[in-house]
């Protein structure tokens, strides 16, 4: 039986249908038996669907710069914590 952490680590591949065989069966079983993971999976599917249906729009340059700086800072903090 998979743990929730294991399920979540495979969620992207599961939703993209890049898993096969035994692992896919385990993921399907887990999501059918775990209400928390079912909610995460279902919400993620819906979010992807909404996102795909949106028209592309650009963000202002200053917002992009601040966002990239924040992401770089967060990634650096994550690397130093390891």
Buried (B, 14 or more C-beta within 10 A) or exposed (E): EBEEEBBBEBBEBBBEEEBEEEBBEBBEEBBEEBEEBBEBBEEBEEEEEEEEEEEEEEEEEEEEEEEEEEEEEEEEEEEEEE
